[in-house]
Amino acid sequence: MQITRRQALAGAGITILGSGGAARAQAAPFRFIVNVGLQNLDPISSPSFVTRNFAYLVFDTLVSMDSKGDYKPQMLQGWETSADRLTWTFALRPGLAFHDGSPVTAEDCVASLKRWGGRDSIGRRLMAATESLAATDQRQFVLKLAKPFGGVLEALGKPSVHVPFIMPARIATATPPSQQVPEIMGSGPFTFDRAAWVPGERASFRRNARYVPRDEAPDGLAGGKVAKLDRVEMATMSDPGLRVAALQTGEVDYLEYAPVDYLPRLRTNRQMTIAQAGGQAELMYCASLNHYLPPFDNVLVRRAVQQALDRREVLAGAGFGEGLGQPDCASLFMCGAPYSSTVGAEEVAQPSLDRAKALLQQAGYTNQRVVLLHPADSPLLNPYGLVMIDRLKRAGFNLDVQASDWASIAQRWVQRQPLDQGGWNIVPVVYTGFDLANPLSNMGVGFNCTDNQPWGYCDAAMTPVIQQFEAESDPAKRRELAGQLQKLSYAAATFPIAGQFRSPAVWRSELRGVIDFGFPVIWNIEKPAR
């Protein structure tokens, strides 16, 4: 049965109003379309971007990244450090409150950071370097390091998965970081209407009247988070054409990603504004390999995947041609980012199916079944997955392709089950530069030997170099160490990359105050009445 545009919009919770409809008596909410459906509401247990997008509306952070990549106080009034930089004293801004009216305290911050530190790559390393983290009064807490850690503010201001959002201590202490919290209680600029949430389809928010923004002008994720919209709706649509049609008619206001096939048309439409953010705001296709299960417990088989993923073919097949893709970029930490490097890049500079086949033969691969979870509903991942499937089959892998929606795949992805119980071997994924640019948050380095993420790699040679990077504060020495880590990651094929590209957001030009940062930033936006 063919689904009409009206039916698809209704499925996303979007009502098409007639010219005389009574619904026009109420101001229309701001509606933005995300890439995939929202299933998990917990930004610590979930590694999904859609959960991160959700969380930035309802939670807040102690430190935020501005548009230049610098870290600024957000919930914090400020901080002081000892001469040896081992003791950090943090003070909260006055007037911070959770959505239920209870004050945000230093105890909440400590509990939230400890829970985040049990899950996140940088967070785990920061906690491992910590002697103590404790509240000293209602608005002040102290971090005492047991050893040097060069990226304290980078950790607290981490902009993407997993973000150290602050929640009440009663929730953070009662919920293991791998499990979803039972209650969503933030202190951010919007409140979440859980009763109206339709998992996988739509979520609704209202302006938080209690929120006290900073005085500074908004800048990236930093500065004043002024909620100028009374109501916000976040939804998804699987059909890219319907997304664009809804944007053009004004039924939605903002698309997280502009469907690449429609970009030429959108560029010539004065009613549309296309995001220009680059560098860390760009994305990278990657391959999440399950190191726990055969055959990817064998480094030679992982290297075969690395050789099969030709960046030029992947990006072309996904539609990211000239001006959008960077097929020549072979940096694990993103080209155009602070730790971009060519060290060890010869390992992946010229991917080859012949080399992939030779590696499989050398590994003794005997046609074992490889379960590939294919996100068929994602306009961003579906075309990449199709190219990956074709390349891996041509390399000689015996693929069992299991296509599903991303929300379902994300649930399976974080589990460690045998293949006959819903387990998996490989998942096509995409990450932003905000996640990949720092070695300690990079999926191919930062999770080394942490045993807290589904891919589960552990390379002994990488451990001492990561420790050196953690302790180092000199930028030049950090860049040198980052190059060494890249070389080790490519040698172990921990998390193969498949091409850097720009998939910009697009929004209606009538909106005012949109922050072009690389993912949806909903505060500061004004929507004119129609």
Sequence and secondary structure as in RCSB ss.txt:
>XXXX:A:sequence
MQITRRQALAGAGITILGSGGAARAQAAPFRFIVNVGLQNLDPISSPSFVTRNFAYLVFDTLVSMDSKGDYKPQM
LQGWETSADRLTWTFALRPGLAFHDGSPVTAEDCVASLKRWGGRDSIGRRLMAATESLAATDQRQFVLKLAKPFG
GVLEALGKPSVHVPFIMPARIATATPPSQQVPEIMGSGPFTFDRAAWVPGERASFRRNARYVPRDEAPDGLAGGK
VAKLDRVEMATMSDPGLRVAALQTGEVDYLEYAPVDYLPRLRTNRQMTIAQAGGQAELMYCASLNHYLPPFDNVL
VRRAVQQALDRREVLAGAGFGEGLGQPDCASLFMCGAPYSSTVGAEEVAQPSLDRAKALLQQAGYTNQRVVLLHP
ADSPLLNPYGLVMIDRLKRAGFNLDVQASDWASIAQRWVQRQPLDQGGWNIVPVVYTGFDLANPLSNMGVGFNCT
DNQPWGYCDAAMTPVIQQFEAESDPAKRRELAGQLQKLSYAAATFPIAGQFRSPAVWRSELRGVIDFGFPVIWNI
EKPAR
>XXXX:A:secstr
    HHHHHHHTT     TT GGGGS   EEEEESS      TTT   HHHHHHHHHH  BSEEE TTS EEESS
EEEEEE TTS EEEEEE TT B TTS B  HHHHHHHHHHHHTTSHHHHHHHHTEEEEEEEETTEEEEEESS  T
THHHHHT  SSS  B   HHHHTTS TTS  SS    SSEEE GGG BTTTEEEEEE TT    SS  BTTBS  
    SEEEEEE S HHHHHHHHHHTS  EESS  GGGHHHHHT TTEEE    GGGSEEEEEEE TTSTTTTSHH
HHHHHHHH  HHHHHHHTT  TTTEETT   TT TTSTT   TTGGGTSS  HHHHHHHHHHHT    EEEEEEE
TT TTTHHHHHHHHHHHHHHT EEEEEEE HHHHHHHHT    GGGT  SEEEEEEEHHHHSSTTT TTTTTTT 
  STT    TTHHHHHHHHHH   HHHHHHHHHHHHHHHHHHTSS EEEEE    EEETT BS   SSS   TT 
B    
